[in-house]
Amino acid sequence: MYDNAEATVIFMKGEYERAAHMFYEGARDGDIDAAFNYGYCLLHGIGVQRDPKEAKSYFVLSSLLEGGEAAYNLAVMYIEGTGVSKNFTRAIDYMKSSAMLGCVEAQLYLGMVYTLGAVIDPDITSISLIPFHTPEYRSDIPLLEGEVSSERQAAEEDERLSVVKQDPRAAFEYFRAAARNDPTYTADLVAKGKYMYAKCYADGFGVEFDRDKSVRLMLIAGKSGSKEAIGFLAERGVPQAALLEAFKGK
């Protein structure tokens, strides 16, 4: 019988082939945690031959997994065309599903998408669940896989702009959800959510302008670790003594 904790320990010991085989067996038995982990191994070629197309199938099996990690990974795959054809509409659908399941990465991403009114490339390229929720960021120097024609680029830009429209209220709701997320494994991202939530009140974006509330929320964001919030407060002339008191112990 599949034991996710045992398979995870084996993976963490570096016995990737053995762990991947255990994930595979667990997925065959219908365990959605195992299906996610096997999909992750396939996506990155860990313990098995890399096969993003097959990884997609396992992420679909686990797409309703509580936390939204599988749906997030699927969304990114459709944005980047990894193992699937690019499909921005399907990507946004999966991203919304991920956000609804509580994924802070998806909530922040959608907040930015509805702020800009366009599908953008996410900074976080995938999420691991081995041993727990871990966002994985884009390389500083992304690998180039070939030239893209100017005609294709233009068509893709048009599609990115057509899938979503700027919607300040929707952006505000996603930022608020991110601000209220559980920071257990993603404290820096939740702090970013708190900052963006506060900034909506500061800018009157998606919600009525409220300077006092924005300052209160910025203090909360700063205490959560947001450097942007601390900078915002300093620029707005919040007394240094008040900042030191607010962030005491941080």
C-alpha angles and dihedrals in degrees: 000000000000116000111193094193092053093047090049092051090050090050091050090052088060097252090132100161092050092046093047090052090052091049089050093051091047091050090051088055090054101258106149094199088056090046091054093048093047090049089052091052090050093047093055101027095243113160090343137055110282110259115162092177091059090041088060090060092055093046088053089054089054098034093117092050109138109259096039098245096132093048089049092052090049091050092053091047090055092046093051099033093239110163090341138057113272110267115169094184092055090043092056091047091054091044090054090049089050092050091049089053089056105263108156092199090058092045092053092044093052091046089059093042092055090043092055100030094229142089107256134188109262121235089220108067099186144347125233127206095193105132093344143330107318124166115217118211132217116265116259087235108038118208114252114224098187147306121305117210119242090237091054091045091053092049091049092049090052090051092049089055095044100052096065134019127213107273115174094187093052090047090051092051093051092047090049090051090050091049090054096046125118107269095199095118101005105047094144093052094046088050088053089051090052090051094049090046090053092045091057088063091044092053099033087238113159091343137052114283111260116171096185093050092046090055092048091049092045089055089053090047092049091050088051089057105268109150088188090060092049090050091047092053093047091050090051091056099252103167115261090231090057091050092049091050093047095050097039110142094020 
